[in-house]
């Protein structure tokens, strides 16, 4: 999307910054159904914008999202952010 923003003027008419600049306004969950995709999501969006997701009780649920996160060997600070701190921040909880 940033490439289109950079090469197409009409993309710059509605927003003053590249689309990636707005990514920090979104929260995304860990339901990616693949370790590499989750790793990429965290790398692109940042651990501060990712929330633990399960999709439970639906059939597309991740059976154990914590196992998936632990396989990524993330720093403990990133795990704490994804598993609880980001949700608390989003919901305005202490």
N, C-alpha and C positions, 0 to 999 in steps of 0.2 A: 504494500500500500504506500509506503514511503517513496518507492520508486515512481509510482504514478503521480504522487504529489509533486515530486521534483521535476517531472518531465511534461506534465499536462497542466496547463494554466487553469482549466476549469476545476481541477481538484483543489486549487488554492483559493478559489473564490469564496468558499463557505467557511473555511477554517484557516486561522493564521499560522498554525504550526503543523508539522508532519503528523500523520495519524499515530505514530508510535509515541508521540509526546502525550497523548491522551490515555495511553494504556494504564498509567498510574491511577486513573479515576475509576478503574474497574476492579472488581474482585472476581477471581476465577477459582473453580474448585479442582480438586485433584483427580476427578473422574476423567481419565484419559485412556484407560484400558491398555496401557502399555508403559513399561518403565522408561523407555527412551523418550516417549512423548511427554511424560510427566517431567522428566529431567529438562527437556527443551522448554516446556511451559515455565518452569521455575527460572531457568536461565534468561528467558526473554521477558517475562512479566516481573520477575523478582519475587523472592520469598515473602516480601511484605504484602503482596497482592493475591496470594494463594491461600485458599481455605480448604480444610479437610472436607472431603465430600464422600458420600457413600452410595447415594441413589437408592438406599434401602427404603421401602420393601420391594422395589421394582426389579424386574428380571435382569436389567442391565447393571445391577448393583455390583460394586467392587466387593468381593467377599471378605477381604481384610485389608482396608486401605493403609493401615499402619505397617503391615508387612511390606507393602509396596514402597512406602516412604523410607522405611529402614533399609531396604535393598539399595537405595540411592546413596546411602552413606553421607547424608547431608550433615552439616554442622549442627550441633545441638540447638544453637540459637535459631536456625532456620526451622528446625522441627517444632520448637516451641511456638514460633510465630505462626506456622501453618496449622498446627493442631489446636491452638487456643487463643493466642494473643491477637491475631488478625480478626477473628470473629468477635472478640470482645471490643476491639477498636471499632469495627464496622457497626456494631449494635450499641455503642456508647456505654459499655459496661466497664466497671473498674476491675 
